[in-house]
Amino acid sequence: MNTETTTTRLSSLDKAHHLHPFTDFKQYGETGGRIISRAEHIYIYDSEGKQMLDGMSGLWCCNLGYSQPKIADAVSEQIHKLPYYNNFFNCANEPSVEMAKTIVDIAPDYFNQVFFTNSGSEANDTNIKIAHRYYDLLGKPEKKHFISRKNAYHGSTIAASSLGGMSYMHGQFRGLDYVHYIGQPYWYTEGGDLSPNEFGLKVAQELETMIDEIGEDKVAAFIAEPIQGAGGVIVPPETYWPEIQRICNERDILLISDEVICGFGRTGQWFGCETYGYKPDLMTFAKGVTNGFQPLGGVLVSDKVSNVLNSSEGEFAHGLTYSGHPVACAAGIATINILKDENIIENMSQNIGDYMEQKWRELENHPVVGEARVKGMVAALELVKDKSSKERIAADSEATIFCRDRAIKEGLIVRAVGDTIISAPPIICSKEEVDTLIERLLIGLDATAKQYGVR
């Protein structure tokens, strides 16, 4: 069967039988999409053989790219040894035990226990139950409310998407009524006449105002990503996280750091909270923990919280059939060992990350770029018609979609979020590969400027 016949067949089957995540089903049924057939290093190949530099690391998860035989071998070996066993009923499997030790060893030293899930969504559901259980055991059963941020993304189950602050998602389901939202640290669009640091303090202090509105005796936790990823790579001002930490410490509020995107090296350290210098009580992880080779997520639980959970009798009424899956945990151990043994994060932080930041910031000189945000290997461009007024190029994010599609045509996967182009390439990129990413993106930016008459 030739390439064209294979693509036609797969596309037909895809449209006929496959409902895709976050997709307009009617539109997809009419147009279809790309079929990805294989991958190598930092490149993916579609069913027609087109090579594309994966500027999104899959879905923020293949931090080490696609060619990692040590992870594949670990998965294969574990499948043949013990393909599955659960962690219920006073049992554990060997990889889950070893993985627990492996991940707490790379976490800040006050994290010594972990609860495994299959995804970041399930991990954030777990955070709700852990926080509720924690305060129940402390004799504070009224502390059930959570505070999150507008435009935050914390997963797509009912509970996790309730924790997230994306209004278009909320319009399609009835969410939890004990989640509340404050502003995001999005200085470029919402900072007005304030400096970034002034705005960082102002928006952080909305947390204190919200706590007072709800009542401190009713608020359990504040959840946030170090950098808002799916919301458009919102990099917070320097003043933001210290003020959030102060408020949580003073007001008896658990601080949850959602590290699903920022964890495992993307910001230059193991976890984003370390990059920004704050100390959460719970940490959500997933994605990069297995380099995308297997589904695995979880919650790292601080000593402050775990000491309370472990000191009282009574069953914690929560669990998942596949949590601590032996094959997934084997993939996680192999991934973390590669990151450690090959000094991947140190090299990214001291070498490639700085180069990526330099080259990305130079894009701010382009006529259609209003702001270039970047931290390590996660970055965003705000597309504008006029830099001084921040006027957007076209309605309904039309120009950003055009730019994304043009970049893909040139062999670069990036993502459009509103009027923002975002990218999170594998952290193993070389300088030459960063150059390739920038060159291909520039073609998309130039085409966008020409298409919409921006000079």
C-alpha positions as CSV (number, residue, x, y, z in Angstrom):
1,M,0.0,0.0,0.0
2,N,1.6,3.3,-1.0
3,T,1.8,6.4,1.2
4,E,-1.1,8.2,-0.4
5,T,-3.4,5.2,-0.1
6,T,-2.3,4.6,3.5
7,T,-3.0,8.3,4.4
8,T,-6.4,8.2,2.8
9,R,-7.4,5.1,4.6
10,L,-6.2,6.3,8.0
11,S,-7.8,9.7,7.5
12,S,-11.1,8.1,6.6
13,L,-11.1,5.8,9.6
14,D,-10.0,8.6,11.9
15,K,-13.0,10.8,10.9
16,A,-15.4,7.9,11.0
17,H,-14.6,6.5,14.4
18,H,-12.3,8.7,16.5
19,L,-13.5,11.6,18.7
20,H,-10.5,13.8,19.4
21,P,-9.8,15.9,22.6
22,F,-10.6,19.6,22.5
23,T,-11.8,19.4,18.9
24,D,-14.7,20.8,16.9
25,F,-16.2,17.4,15.9
26,K,-18.2,18.8,13.0
27,Q,-15.3,20.7,11.5
28,Y,-12.9,17.8,12.0
29,G,-15.3,15.4,10.3
30,E,-15.2,17.7,7.2
31,T,-11.4,18.5,7.1
32,G,-9.6,15.7,9.0
33,G,-6.1,16.2,10.3
34,R,-2.6,15.0,10.2
35,I,-1.7,11.3,11.0
36,I,1.6,11.0,12.8
37,S,3.4,7.8,11.9
38,R,6.8,7.9,13.5
39,A,9.3,10.0,15.4
40,E,13.0,10.4,15.8
41,H,15.0,12.6,18.1
42,I,13.1,16.0,18.2
43,Y,11.2,15.3,14.9
44,I,7.9,13.8,14.0
45,Y,6.8,12.4,10.6
46,D,3.3,12.2,9.3
47,S,1.9,9.5,7.2
48,E,3.0,11.2,4.0
49,G,6.6,11.3,5.2
50,K,6.7,15.0,6.1
51,Q,9.3,15.8,8.8
52,M,8.4,18.4,11.4
53,L,10.5,19.8,14.3
54,D,8.3,19.2,17.3
55,G,8.3,22.6,19.0
56,M,5.7,21.4,21.5
57,S,7.4,18.2,22.8
58,G,4.3,16.2,22.0
59,L,2.0,17.8,24.5
60,W,4.6,19.4,26.7
61,C,5.9,15.9,27.7
62,C,8.6,14.5,25.5
63,N,11.3,16.7,27.1
64,L,14.0,14.2,26.0
65,G,12.7,13.8,22.5
66,Y,11.6,10.6,21.0
67,S,14.8,8.5,20.7
68,Q,15.4,7.2,24.2
69,P,16.2,3.5,24.0
70,K,16.8,3.2,27.8
71,I,13.2,4.2,28.5
72,A,11.9,1.8,25.8
73,D,14.0,-1.0,27.1
74,A,12.8,-0.4,30.7
75,V,9.2,-0.6,29.5
76,S,9.8,-3.7,27.5
77,E,11.6,-5.5,30.3
78,Q,8.9,-4.6,32.9
79,I,6.1,-5.8,30.6
80,H,7.8,-9.2,30.4
81,K,8.5,-9.3,34.1
82,L,5.3,-8.0,35.7
83,P,2.9,-6.2,33.2
84,Y,0.5,-5.2,36.0
85,Y,-0.3,-5.4,39.6
86,N,-2.2,-3.0,41.8
87,N,-1.2,-1.1,44.9
88,F,-4.5,-1.8,46.8
89,F,-5.0,-4.2,49.7
90,N,-1.7,-3.8,51.5
91,C,0.3,-4.6,48.3
92,A,2.9,-2.8,46.3
93,N,4.8,-3.6,43.1
94,E,8.6,-3.2,42.9
95,P,8.7,-0.4,40.3
96,S,6.1,1.7,42.3
97,V,8.2,1.5,45.4
98,E,11.4,2.3,43.5
99,M,9.7,5.1,41.6
100,A,8.5,6.7,44.9
101,K,12.0,6.8,46.2
102,T,13.4,8.0,42.8
103,I,11.0,11.0,42.6
104,V,11.3,12.1,46.2
105,D,15.0,12.1,45.9
106,I,14.9,14.8,43.2
107,A,12.1,16.9,44.9
108,P,12.8,19.6,47.5
109,D,13.9,17.8,50.7
110,Y,10.7,18.3,52.7
111,F,8.8,16.1,50.2
112,N,9.1,12.4,51.2
113,Q,5.9,10.8,50.1
114,V,4.0,10.5,46.8
115,F,0.6,9.3,45.6
116,F,0.6,8.0,42.1
117,T,-2.1,8.6,39.4
118,N,-2.3,8.2,35.7
119,S,-2.4,11.9,34.7
120,G,-2.2,15.4,35.9
121,S,-6.0,15.7,35.8
122,E,-6.3,12.8,38.3
123,A,-3.5,14.2,40.4
124,N,-5.3,17.5,40.8
125,D,-8.5,15.5,41.7
126,T,-6.3,13.8,44.3
127,N,-5.1,17.2,45.6
128,I,-8.7,18.1,46.5
129,K,-9.1,14.9,48.5
130,I,-5.8,15.2,50.2
131,A,-6.4,18.8,51.2
132,H,-9.9,18.0,52.5
133,R,-8.6,15.0,54.4
134,Y,-5.8,17.1,55.9
135,Y,-8.0,19.7,57.3
136,D,-10.6,17.2,58.5
137,L,-7.9,15.5,60.5
138,L,-6.8,18.9,62.0
139,G,-10.4,19.5,63.2
140,K,-11.1,22.1,60.5
141,P,-13.8,20.5,58.4
142,E,-15.1,23.7,57.0
143,K,-11.9,24.3,55.0
144,K,-13.2,23.0,51.7
145,H,-12.8,25.8,49.3
146,F,-10.1,26.2,46.6
147,I,-8.8,29.3,44.9
148,S,-7.4,29.2,41.4
149,R,-6.7,31.7,38.7
150,K,-8.6,32.8,35.6
151,N,-7.3,31.2,32.5
152,A,-5.4,28.5,34.4
153,Y,-5.4,24.9,33.2
154,H,-5.3,22.1,35.7
155,G,-6.7,19.2,33.6
156,S,-10.0,18.1,32.0
157,T,-11.9,15.9,34.4
158,I,-14.9,17.6,36.1
159,A,-12.8,18.3,39.2
160,A,-9.6,19.3,37.5
161,S,-11.3,21.6,35.0
162,S,-13.2,23.2,37.8
163,L,-9.8,24.0,39.4
164,G,-8.8,25.4,36.1
165,G,-10.1,28.9,35.2
166,M,-10.9,28.5,31.5
167,S,-14.4,29.9,31.0
168,Y,-15.1,28.2,27.7
169,M,-14.6,24.9,29.4
170,H,-16.9,25.9,32.2
171,G,-19.6,26.7,29.8
172,Q,-20.0,23.0,28.8
173,F,-20.3,21.4,32.2
174,R,-21.5,22.1,35.8
175,G,-18.4,22.3,37.9
176,L,-17.6,22.3,41.6
177,D,-19.2,25.1,43.5
178,Y,-16.3,25.5,46.0
179,V,-13.7,26.7,43.5
180,H,-13.0,30.5,43.1
181,Y,-10.8,32.5,40.8
182,I,-8.5,35.4,41.0
183,G,-6.7,37.3,38.2
184,Q,-3.7,35.9,36.3
185,P,-0.2,37.5,36.3
186,Y,-0.6,38.5,32.6
187,W,1.1,41.8,32.6
188,Y,1.2,42.3,28.8
189,T,-2.6,42.4,28.4
190,E,-3.8,43.3,31.9
191,G,-1.0,45.3,33.5
192,G,-2.2,48.7,32.2
193,D,0.1,51.5,33.3
194,L,1.7,49.5,36.1
195,S,5.2,48.2,35.9
196,P,5.6,44.4,35.8
197,N,6.6,44.3,39.4
198,E,3.8,46.6,40.5
199,F,1.3,44.5,38.7
200,G,2.8,41.2,40.1
201,L,2.2,42.5,43.6
202,K,-1.3,43.8,42.8
203,V,-2.6,40.6,41.2
204,A,-1.0,38.4,43.9
205,Q,-2.8,40.4,46.6
206,E,-6.1,39.4,45.0
207,L,-5.5,36.1,46.7
208,E,-5.7,37.8,50.1
209,T,-8.9,39.7,49.1
210,M,-10.5,36.4,48.0
211,I,-9.6,34.6,51.2
212,D,-11.2,37.4,53.2
213,E,-14.4,37.2,51.0
214,I,-14.8,33.5,51.4
215,G,-13.4,33.3,55.0
216,E,-10.0,32.0,56.0
217,D,-11.7,29.3,58.0
218,K,-13.3,28.0,54.8
219,V,-10.3,28.1,52.3
220,A,-8.2,25.0,52.0
221,A,-5.8,25.7,49.2
222,F,-4.5,27.9,46.4
223,I,-3.5,26.1,43.2
224,A,-1.4,27.5,40.4
225,E,1.2,26.6,37.7
226,P,4.6,28.2,38.1
227,I,4.1,29.5,34.5
228,Q,0.6,29.2,33.0
229,G,1.3,26.9,30.1
230,A,-1.9,26.2,28.2
231,G,-3.2,29.7,29.1
232,G,-0.5,31.2,26.9
233,V,2.8,30.8,28.7
234,I,2.1,33.5,31.2
235,V,5.5,34.2,32.9
236,P,4.9,35.9,36.2
237,P,6.6,39.1,37.3
238,E,9.4,38.7,39.9
239,T,7.3,40.0,42.7
240,Y,4.4,37.6,42.2
241,W,5.5,34.3,43.8
242,P,7.1,35.8,46.9
243,E,3.8,37.6,47.7
244,I,1.7,34.5,47.0
245,Q,4.0,32.5,49.4
246,R,3.6,35.2,52.1
247,I,-0.1,35.1,51.9
248,C,-0.4,31.3,52.0
249,N,2.0,31.1,55.0
250,E,0.2,33.8,57.0
251,R,-3.3,32.6,56.2
252,D,-3.1,28.9,56.8
253,I,-3.7,28.0,53.2
254,L,-2.1,25.1,51.4
255,L,-0.1,26.1,48.4
256,I,-0.3,23.6,45.5
257,S,2.2,23.9,42.6
258,D,0.9,22.3,39.4
259,E,4.2,21.1,37.9
260,V,2.7,19.1,35.0
261,I,4.3,21.4,32.4
262,C,7.1,23.1,34.3
263,G,8.5,19.9,36.0
264,F,11.5,17.8,35.0
265,G,13.7,20.5,33.7
266,R,11.7,22.8,31.4
267,T,12.4,26.0,33.4
268,G,16.0,25.1,34.2
269,Q,15.6,23.2,37.4
270,W,13.8,20.0,38.4
271,F,10.6,21.9,39.3
272,G,9.3,25.3,38.4
273,C,8.8,26.2,42.1
274,E,12.5,25.9,42.5
275,T,13.1,28.3,39.6
276,Y,10.8,30.8,41.3
277,G,11.9,30.2,44.8
278,Y,8.6,29.2,46.5
279,K,7.8,26.2,48.7
280,P,4.5,24.5,48.0
281,D,2.8,22.0,50.3
282,L,1.7,19.7,47.4
283,M,3.1,19.3,43.9
284,T,1.3,17.9,40.9
285,F,3.4,16.1,38.3
286,A,2.8,14.2,35.1
287,K,3.9,14.5,31.4
288,G,7.7,14.8,31.5
289,V,8.0,12.3,34.3
290,T,8.1,9.4,31.8
291,N,9.0,11.5,28.8
292,G,5.6,10.7,27.4
293,F,6.5,7.0,27.0
294,Q,3.8,5.9,29.5
295,P,0.9,7.6,31.3
296,L,2.0,8.5,34.9
297,G,1.1,11.3,37.2
298,G,0.9,12.0,40.9
299,V,1.1,14.2,43.9
300,L,4.2,14.9,45.9
301,V,3.1,15.4,49.5
302,S,5.1,17.6,51.9
303,D,6.1,16.4,55.4
304,K,3.7,19.0,56.8
305,V,0.8,17.3,55.1
306,S,1.9,13.7,55.2
307,N,2.7,13.8,58.9
308,V,-1.0,14.6,59.6
309,L,-2.3,12.0,57.1
310,N,-0.1,9.3,58.6
311,S,-0.7,10.1,62.3
312,S,-4.5,9.4,62.3
313,E,-6.4,6.2,61.8
314,G,-9.0,5.8,59.1
315,E,-8.9,4.9,55.4
316,F,-8.1,7.5,52.8
317,A,-11.0,6.8,50.5
318,H,-9.3,7.3,47.1
319,G,-7.4,5.2,44.6
320,L,-7.1,4.2,40.9
321,T,-6.8,0.8,39.3
322,Y,-3.6,1.8,37.5
323,S,-2.0,4.2,40.0
324,G,1.6,3.1,40.5
325,H,1.4,0.9,37.4
326,P,4.6,-1.1,37.2
327,V,5.3,-0.4,33.5
328,A,4.7,3.4,33.9
329,C,6.8,3.5,37.0
330,A,9.6,1.7,35.1
331,A,9.4,4.4,32.5
332,G,9.5,7.1,35.1
333,I,12.6,5.6,36.8
334,A,14.4,5.4,33.5
335,T,13.5,9.0,32.5
336,I,14.7,10.5,35.8
337,N,17.9,8.5,35.6
338,I,18.6,9.8,32.2
339,L,18.0,13.4,33.4
340,K,20.4,12.8,36.3
341,D,23.1,10.7,34.7
342,E,23.5,12.8,31.6
343,N,23.2,16.2,33.3
344,I,20.4,17.1,31.0
345,I,18.9,19.8,33.2
346,E,22.2,21.4,34.1
347,N,23.2,21.6,30.4
348,M,19.8,23.1,29.5
349,S,20.0,25.6,32.2
350,Q,23.6,26.7,31.6
351,N,23.8,26.4,27.9
352,I,20.7,25.7,25.7
353,G,18.2,27.5,27.8
354,D,20.2,30.7,27.7
355,Y,20.6,30.4,24.0
356,M,16.9,29.7,23.5
357,E,16.0,32.8,25.6
358,Q,18.4,35.0,23.6
359,K,17.2,33.9,20.2
360,W,13.5,34.0,21.3
361,R,13.8,37.5,22.7
362,E,15.2,38.7,19.4
363,L,11.9,37.9,17.8
364,E,10.4,40.9,19.6
365,N,12.0,43.0,16.9
366,H,9.6,41.5,14.3
367,P,6.8,43.8,13.2
368,V,4.0,41.5,14.3
369,V,5.5,40.6,17.7
370,G,4.4,42.7,20.7
371,E,6.1,40.7,23.4
372,A,8.4,37.7,23.5
373,R,8.2,35.8,26.7
374,V,10.5,32.9,27.5
375,K,11.8,31.0,30.5
376,G,14.2,28.1,29.8
377,M,12.5,26.0,27.1
378,V,9.0,27.4,27.3
379,A,8.1,30.5,25.3
380,A,5.4,32.7,23.8
381,L,4.9,35.5,21.3
382,E,2.1,38.0,21.4
383,L,1.1,38.9,17.9
384,V,0.0,42.5,17.3
385,K,-0.8,44.9,14.5
386,D,0.5,47.9,16.5
387,K,3.2,47.5,19.1
388,S,2.4,50.7,21.0
389,S,-1.3,50.2,21.3
390,K,-1.1,46.4,21.4
391,E,-3.9,46.2,18.9
392,R,-4.4,42.7,17.6
393,I,-4.0,41.8,13.9
394,A,-7.4,40.2,13.3
395,A,-10.5,39.1,15.1
396,D,-11.0,35.6,16.6
397,S,-7.2,34.9,16.7
398,E,-7.3,34.5,12.9
399,A,-3.7,35.8,12.5
400,T,-2.3,33.5,15.1
401,I,-3.9,30.5,13.5
402,F,-2.5,31.6,10.1
403,C,1.0,31.9,11.6
404,R,0.8,28.5,13.3
405,D,-0.4,26.8,10.1
406,R,2.3,28.5,8.1
407,A,5.0,27.4,10.5
408,I,3.7,23.8,10.3
409,K,3.9,24.0,6.6
410,E,7.5,24.9,7.0
411,G,8.1,21.9,9.2
412,L,7.6,23.4,12.7
413,I,5.0,22.4,15.3
414,V,3.9,25.3,17.4
415,R,0.6,26.1,19.1
416,A,-1.9,29.0,18.9
417,V,-3.5,30.2,22.1
418,G,-5.7,33.2,21.5
419,D,-3.4,35.8,20.0
420,T,-0.3,34.0,21.3
421,I,2.1,31.6,19.6
422,I,3.6,29.2,22.1
423,S,6.4,26.7,22.0
424,A,8.0,24.2,24.3
425,P,10.6,22.2,22.4
426,P,12.5,19.3,23.8
427,I,15.1,20.4,26.4
428,I,17.8,18.3,24.6
429,C,17.8,20.6,21.5
430,S,21.2,21.7,20.3
431,K,21.9,25.4,19.4
432,E,21.7,24.5,15.8
433,E,18.2,23.0,16.3
434,V,17.1,26.1,18.2
435,D,18.3,28.1,15.2
436,T,16.2,25.8,12.9
437,L,13.1,26.4,15.1
438,I,13.6,30.2,15.0
439,E,14.2,30.2,11.2
440,R,11.0,28.3,10.5
441,L,9.0,30.4,12.9
442,L,10.3,33.5,11.3
443,I,8.9,32.3,8.0
444,G,5.5,32.0,9.6
445,L,5.9,35.5,11.2
446,D,7.0,37.0,7.8
447,A,4.1,35.4,6.0
448,T,1.7,36.7,8.7
449,A,3.0,40.2,8.3
450,K,2.6,40.1,4.5
451,Q,-0.9,38.5,4.7
452,Y,-2.3,41.2,7.0
453,G,-0.2,44.2,5.8
454,V,1.8,44.8,8.9
455,R,5.1,46.6,8.4
